[in-house]
């Protein structure tokens, strides 16, 4: 049983551990630490900057390094990415890159929409103009 105790108590506060994201919730990510223990990274501990959605920074199966910031009386492990200068900066950079990518996609979609909309309006005005000249509107109305 001493082996099991070692596994349970192997993580220590201020230790940096490697872990894999197993589950994502609106308030954080649950991870499996390399030693077999499980812990949680709260959304407020993911990055130095504001994180709107955990999925913007972390993904299932992603391997990250995190710092153990707390182990409560029930043995639950709280981890932090932002407590690690480099890991926190990497997560923040990833969040910014993801955000920038989303903005670029939006701009492309908006430009495409505006171009298509202008073409449709132009076609519509052409048809209305042609209809007035050829008298199609009168033939189509039965009042």
C-alpha positions in Angstrom: 0.0 0.0 0.0 3.0 2.3 0.3 3.1 2.4 -3.5 -0.4 3.8 -3.6 0.4 6.4 -1.0 3.4 7.5 -3.1 1.2 8.0 -6.1 -1.5 9.9 -4.1 1.0 12.2 -2.4 3.6 12.4 -5.2 2.5 15.9 -6.5 3.8 18.7 -4.3 2.9 22.4 -4.1 5.1 24.6 -6.3 6.2 21.5 -8.4 6.0 21.8 -12.2 4.2 18.7 -13.7 3.4 17.5 -17.2 -0.3 16.8 -17.8 -2.8 16.0 -20.5 -6.2 17.8 -20.8 -8.9 15.2 -20.3 -12.1 17.3 -20.0 -13.0 20.9 -20.6 -15.7 22.7 -18.7 -16.9 26.3 -18.8 -14.9 27.0 -15.6 -11.6 25.1 -16.4 -9.9 22.0 -17.6 -9.5 18.7 -15.8 -6.1 17.1 -16.5 -4.3 13.8 -15.9 -0.9 14.4 -14.4 2.0 12.3 -15.7 2.2 10.4 -12.4 -1.5 9.3 -12.8 -3.1 11.8 -10.5 -5.8 14.1 -11.7 -6.0 17.9 -11.2 -7.8 20.9 -12.4 -6.7 24.2 -14.0 -9.3 26.9 -13.3 -10.1 29.3 -16.1 -8.5 32.1 -14.1 -5.2 30.2 -14.0 -4.9 29.5 -17.7 -3.4 32.8 -18.8 -2.3 36.2 -17.6 -4.9 37.8 -19.9 -8.7 37.3 -19.9 -9.8 33.9 -21.2 -13.4 34.0 -22.4 -13.6 30.2 -23.2 -11.3 27.5 -22.1 -11.4 26.0 -25.6 -9.8 29.2 -27.0 -6.5 28.2 -25.2 -6.7 24.4 -24.4 -7.9 21.4 -26.3 -8.7 17.8 -25.4 -5.6 15.7 -25.5 -3.2 18.6 -25.3 -0.1 18.1 -23.3 0.9 21.1 -21.0 3.2 21.9 -18.2 1.5 23.4 -15.1 2.5 24.4 -11.6 0.8 22.8 -8.6 -0.6 25.8 -6.6 -2.7 24.0 -4.1 -3.6 20.6 -2.7 -6.6 20.7 -0.5 -7.5 18.5 2.5 -9.4 16.1 0.2 -6.3 15.7 -2.0 -7.7 17.7 -4.9 -4.9 19.3 -6.9 -5.2 22.8 -8.3 -2.8 23.7 -11.1 -1.9 26.9 -12.9 -0.4 27.7 -16.3 -0.1 31.4 -15.6 2.1 30.7 -12.5 4.7 29.4 -14.9 6.0 32.4 -16.7 6.8 30.7 -20.0 3.8 28.3 -20.0 1.4 31.1 -19.1 2.9 33.3 -21.8 2.6 30.4 -24.3 -1.1 30.0 -23.4 -1.7 33.7 -23.7 0.1 33.8 -27.1 -2.0 30.8 -28.2 -5.2 32.6 -27.1 -4.2 35.8 -29.0 -3.3 33.8 -32.1 -6.6 32.0 -32.0 -8.4 35.3 -31.5 -6.4 36.9 -34.4 -7.3 33.9 -36.6 -11.0 34.3 -35.8 -10.8 38.0 -36.6 -9.1 37.3 -39.9 -11.8 34.7 -40.8 -14.5 37.2 -39.9 -12.9 39.9 -42.1 -12.7 37.5 -45.0 -16.3 36.4 -44.6 -17.5 40.0 -44.3 -15.6 41.1 -47.4 -17.0 38.1 -49.4 -20.5 38.9 -48.1 -20.3 42.6 -49.0 -19.0 41.8 -52.5 -21.8 39.3 -53.1 -24.4 41.7 -51.7 -23.2 44.5 -54.0 -23.4 42.2 -57.0 -27.0 41.1 -56.1 -28.1 44.7 -55.6 -26.5 45.7 -58.9 -28.3 42.8 -60.7 -31.6 43.8 -59.0 -31.3 47.4 -60.1 -30.5 46.2 -63.6 -33.6 44.0 -63.7 -35.8 46.7 -62.3 -34.5 49.2 -64.8 -34.9 46.8 -67.7 -38.5 46.0 -66.4 -39.5 49.6 -66.6 -38.2 50.0 -70.1 -39.8 46.8 -71.5 -43.1 47.2 -69.7 -42.8 43.8 -67.9 -44.2 45.2 -64.6 -47.5 46.1 -66.2 -47.9 42.7 -67.7 -47.2 41.0 -64.4 -49.7 43.0 -62.3 -53.4 42.1 -62.5 -55.1 44.9 -60.6 
